Each structure stands twice: as C-alpha cells, then as structure tokens.
Amino acid sequence: MKSALREHWPEYLMEGGTLSCFMISVCLLVTVFESPRSLVYTYVSSGALRTVLLALTVSLTLTLLIQSPWGKRSGAHLNPAITLAFLRLKKIHPWDALFYILAQTLGGTVGVVIVAFFVGSLFTAPPVRYAVTSPGPAGETVAFIAEIVISFALMATILRFTASPRLIRFTAIAVGCLVALFIIVEAPISGASMNPARTIASAVPGMMWEHVWLYVLGPTVGMLAAAQLHLHTHNHGALGCAKLFHPKDVRCIHCGYQPKKESRIAAFSAQATTERRGKTCPFYVRPFTFRRTSIGLVDFKLSGFLGITTRFTVASRNESNRGDEK
C-alpha cells in the first residue's frame, strides 16, 4: 500500500481531479438547463430539447476530459464500476483500484460541494436538488434493470475499443456518443447515472440516500458482467490496458509502459526542426504534415485533437505548369 501511494499518487490525484471537473460541469449544466430561474429554461420551453442539449454538452465534456492530460495520465476511469471491471480483468492492481475508487468518490463530492457553495439555492433547491439521480415513474425495479443494461453496454464498448490498437484512439468519442444517447433515451427511467461515484457525489451534500443502493449495485453488476463476457470471449485472457486512451508519451501504472526518456529541450528541438523533406507542427495527438513526393505531388496528412485523420494528395504548382505545357 505504501509503495502504491508513494509511486502512483499523481495518478490518484488526477483521477479524482478529473471527476471533480466532470461533476462541476454536470452540476452547472443541469442547473442551466433545468432550473426555472435559468434564462435557458425560460427561452427553451421544450423539456425534450433541453434534455438533448444537456446530453450533448455532458458528452462533449466527458470526451474532452478523457482526452485531457490528466485523463491520459490516469486512464480516465472516472467511475468505480469501470475500475472494478478492470480489476476483474486483472488490468489494474488491487491497491491502485482501491485508491482510484476513493479518489473518484472524494473528487466527485468535492466538485458538487464547490458548485453548491458558489451557485447556492439555484442548484440546491428543487427541481435541480444537487443534480441527484432518482428513479422515474416506472419505479425502482425498472430503474435498476435499466442501469444494469446501459452500464453493461458502456463497459462492453469500452473493452471493445481499448482492446483494439486501431480503435483505442476513438474510445473517448465512442463513450461520449453512448453517454449522450443514454441520457436522451434512458434518463426519464433512471436518470442515466451509470456511475456510483457520480450518484454518491450528489447524495452526500444533499443527504439524499433513498435510492443510492440502486446506483451503486446497478452499474457495478452491469460492468462486471461485461468484463466477465469479455473474459469468456477471449480465451487467452483480456486484451488491452486499463486506460481508455493510451498515448505513447505518458507513463502507464497499469501495464507498466514507460515513455522514452527525453529532455524537454530535446523534444522541443525535435518538433521545431525543419527537415529537408517537409515540415511538422505538433497538433495534439498527431501532427499536421506535408511533404513533396518524388513525382512532384504534395502529400497532406491532418490529424485533429480527436484523432481523426484526413489525408489527400495534390499536384504542386510546378508540376501543374508542366502538365499545362504538355
């Protein structure tokens, strides 16, 4: 335990801090879209439209946090049920799993407390009520089953993407899209929590414990079931790592990966160097590059911060002139 704390405490703090940022964003967004005293609530009268807008903004926030420097370093579980699923797959050390869960729960609660302190009754009074999750009109049983189903689907998607070197860069996008869909479709049934820490974070300051068991057991059962299915379908053991996004320039405490040691000055010099064949500009995940080919064509490659690559080739001006002369 002492060794884990001494060596991995930065990842624990980043995991808790990332979930704290997520909860601050969620609480503010719920207040903006659902508080009757909000201007958005006044001018957007359709509850369905507000739910769609809330889902899109929450999913975008989650996607960006997974791709953030903290998310890339810790692995961006942001969810005790996800951490337990990776523990079942033996992709995370038990002590790391324990401290991740503690950091997630504490970080999420701190985020809600911060919003409650600065926003006040606009956030704490009904109908927002600390953005607490609660079952819909169908009741607890239906909400419990719904939480199991959507949590299973979310974890199965994460495992599918993280197990593939080709798909892992799109994990954040897939998770964001899936969460947006669940908020739109399933939120009226259970609140679409999928996250014990998210529910506990809202329950602690508001002292609302009535349905907490549902949101602790439901997501945990669903995600552990997805992990078990993953083990069953991969006879040689689980694939991938416990990170939702695994860049090559950041260490990983789960699989033991260590980036090549290079001084910051050397790294900056390497990026700034203009080579004979072309130029390279760092652009988040992958650079924007262009180079002249041997036949007078210019090859472009553009990768944005979401990892989407566009590549095309055009004729250079000199080559085009030659074609016109002919």
N, C-alpha and C positions, 0 to 999 in steps of 0.2 A: 504493500500500500504506500509506504513512504517513498519507494522508488518511483512509483507511478506519479505521485504528486510532484516529486522533485523534477522529473523529466518531462511530464506531459501537462503541467499546469497551464501553459499558454493555450493549448487546445481546449481545455476545460473552460477557461475564461472566454475564449472566442465563441464556443458553443453556447454558453449562457448569454453572452452579449448579443449574439446574432438573434436568438429567440426573443430577447428583450426588445430589440429593434423591431422585430416582426410584430410582437404584441402591441407595441406603441403604435405602429402603423395600422394594425387591425382595429384597435380601440378608437383611434381618431377617425378612421374611415367609417366605422359603424356609427359613430356619433354624427358625422357629417351627413350620412345618408338616412339615418333612422330617427334622429332627434327632431321632434316637432318644431323646435326653436331654430333649427338649421335652415339657412337660405336654400340649400339644395332640396331639402324636404318640402319646402314651400313651393318651389318652382317646378319640381319634378313630382307631380302628383301620383303617377303610376307606381305602385309598390313593386310590380314585376320589373319595371325598368330600373328602379333603384337597386333591386337585387342583382340584376345583370351588371350594372355599373360597379357595384360593390364587389362582385365576383371577379370582374376583370382587373380592378385595381389591386385586390388582395393577391391574385395570382401573379400579376406583374411584380409586385413587391417580393413575393416568395421566390420568383425566378431570379431576380436581381440579387437577393441575399445568398442564394445557393452559389451564384457566380462571383460573389464578392470575395475580397481577400480573406476575410475571416471564414467564410463558408468553404473556400478552397482549402484552408489550413485544417479546419476541424472535421470536415466531411459533411457538414450541414445536415445532420440528422434532424435537429430541431424538434424531436419527438421521442419520448421514452419508448413508445411501441416500436418505432423503427430501430432504435438501439437494441432493444430486446430481441428483435428479429435477427439482427446481425450477430448478436450473441449466440442465438440458437444455431446460426450457420458457422460459428467459431471464427468470425471475421473481426471480432473485437475482444480484447482481453477483459475478463470479468471486472477487474478494478477500474479499467477505463470506462466500462459500461456503467458501473455504479456512479462514478463521478460525473459522467455525461448526464445521467438522469437527474442527479442533484443539481447540476448546473442549469439544465433545461428548466426544471421546476422553479428554482430560485430566480433565474433570469427572466422567465415569463412573468412571474409575480411582481418583480421589480418594475417591469415595463407597465403593467396595469396600474400599479400604485403611482407611478410618475404621471400617467395620464389623469388619474383621479385627482391628484394634487393640483395640477395646473388647469384642468378643464372644469372640475367641480361638478355641480349638480347637472350640468348639461350631459355629463357622462354617467354619473352615478344614479340619477333619478330615472324612473320608468319613462319610456319603454326600453331605453338602452341598458340600464342596470348593469354596469360594468362589463357589457358585452358577454354576459353569461350565456352558456348554451343550455337549452332545455328542450324536452320532447314536444312535438307538435300535437295537434288534436287527436291523432291516431293512438297516442299513449306510449308508455314506456317500452312495452314489448316490441312493438313495431319499430320504435326508435333504436332499440338495442340491436335488432336484426339488421337494420339499415346501416348502423355504424360498423358492424362486422363486415357487411358486404362491401361498402365503399373503402374501408381500411384494407381489406384483402386485395381489392383491385389496385389501390395505390401502391401497396408493397410489392405486388406481383409486377407492376410496371417498373418500379424502381429496380428490382432484381433483374428484369429482362434487359434494361438499358445498361446497368452497371456491369453486367456480365459480358457485354459486347464491346470490344475496343473500338468498333465502328460507331456504336450508338451512344457511348457514355457521355460524349460531349453534348448530347441533346437531352440528357436526363432532366436538367432544370426546366427546359421548355415543356417536356412531357408532363412533369409533375405540376407545373403551373397550369397547363391546359386542363389536366384532370381535376385539379382542385377547383378551378373556375366552373367546370361542368357540374361537379358535385354540389357546389354552393347554389347554383341556379336550380338544379333539379331536386336535390335531396334536403336542402336547408329547411324547407317547411315541415319535414318529417322529424328530423332530429337536431337540426342546427348545423350539421356537417362539421363536427369537431375533428374527428379522426386523430385526435391528439390529446392524451391525458394531461400533459403539462399545460396546454392551452386552456382546458377547462378548469383545472386547479388554479391557474393564474387569475382567472376571473372570479372563482368561488372564494378564494382566501380574503381579499379585501372586502367583498360584499357579504361574506359569511353566509353564502347560499350553498348548502351541501346536499340538498334534497336528491338531486339526480347525478351526483358526481360518480357514483359507482358505475353507472351506465357508460360514462365516457372514459372511465379507466379500464373496465373489462372489455367493452366492445372493440375499440381499436387494437388492444393488445391481443385478443383472441383472433381477430381478423388477420393481423400482420404475422403472428406466429403461424397461423395456418398457411399463409402464403410462403413463409420460409420453409415450412415442412414440405409443401408441394414442390418447391424448388429443389430441395434435397432429394425428393423422390424421383424427380425427372432428370436429375444429374447424378448418375450412379457413381461417378468418380469424385463427388464432392461438389460443394458450391463453387461457382465461378465468381470472378471479380473481387472487388475490395469493399470495405465498409464506407467508402467515400462516394457521395453522389456525383462528385466531379473531381477528377484526379489529374491535375496539371503536373507537368514534369519538373516545374521549378519550385515545388513546395514539398517538404518532407511529409511522410505519412506514418503516424504512430500505429496504424492498424496492420499494414502489410510490411512495414519496415523500410519502405522506399526512402532513399536519401538522394537529393539532387546533387549534381556535380558541384564541388566547391569551387566557386569563382568569385573573385573580389568584385565589389560593385563598380569599381573604376574599370576593370577589365570588361565587365558586362556592358557598361555604358559605351565603352570604346568599340566593342564589337557591334553594337547596334548602330552606332554613328558612322561606322566605316562605310565608305562608298567603294564598292568593288568595281572591277573593270566591266563585268558583265551586267551590272544593274545596280539598283538601289533597294534598300529595305527600310521600312518605317514600322516600329512596333505598334501594333493595334490590338491590344488586349490579349486574346487567345492566340491568334496567329497574325502574321504581318501582311501588309499590302505590298506586293512585289510586282515588278515588271522587268522584263529582260528582252533583249534583241536576239532572235534566233538566227541560225546560220543562213537562212534563206530570205532574210530581210523582213521577217514578220516580228511583231511585238506581242509578247505573251503576257497577259494581265492575270493576276490572281488576287482576289479581295476576300478577306475573312473578317466578319464583324464580331462584335463582342458576344454574340450568341452562338458563335462557331459555325455560322452558315457561310459556305464558301461559294464564290462565283468566279468562274474562270472563262476567259474568252481571248481570242487572238485576232488581231487586226493588222493590216499591212501598214508598214511605215510610210512616211511621205515620200522618201526617196524611191522606195520600191513601187509605189503607186505611179510616180512620174515615169519610171522606166516602162511600166505597163502601158501608159498612155502613148509613149514614144513608139512602142512597137505597133 
